[in-house]
Each structure stands twice: as C-alpha cells, then as structure tokens.
Amino acid sequence: MVQAPQIKEHMEVLGSDGQHVGTVDHMEGSDKIKLTKNDAPDGKHHLISLSLVDHVDAHVHLNKSAKDVQAQWQAAA
C-alpha cells in the first residue's frame, strides 16, 4: 500500500495509460492529493484520492486512466 509520505510536492501524476493527470501541490490530509491548478483545464486545484495510487517512483502512478481520473476528481474549495 502506498504511504502518503512517499508523495512529494511537484511530482508528476500519471494515469494508468501513462497520460499526464497533473502535478502534486501537496497532500490534503492523509488520504487526498491536491494537484496544482497550473495544468488543470479549468485553472482550479483538484483533489484525488490516495486510493487511486498504484505505485510511486519518480512519478505518482494511478490505477485508472487519466480520462477516468479527471471525470472523478473533486474541485478543491
């Protein structure tokens, strides 16, 4: 299981299809990743669940495609 401390600011987040989802801004609590707003299509921060993370190396790899993740992510307040 992936641990939140493995995920660092500025890491690239990739979908299971290898497509860019976003860039880590920071961890929001212990179970959500907050993405930077810079590369979001709507210019807003988005949150994705830590449960979507498959593994972490130099990047954060998700277990769903970029398109599926973007359809499910939450806009941060």
Buried (B, 14 or more C-beta within 10 A) or exposed (E): EBEBEEBEEEBBBBBBEEEEBBBBBBBBEEEBBBBBBEEBEEEEBBBBBBEBBEEBEEBBBBEBBBEBBBEEBEEBE
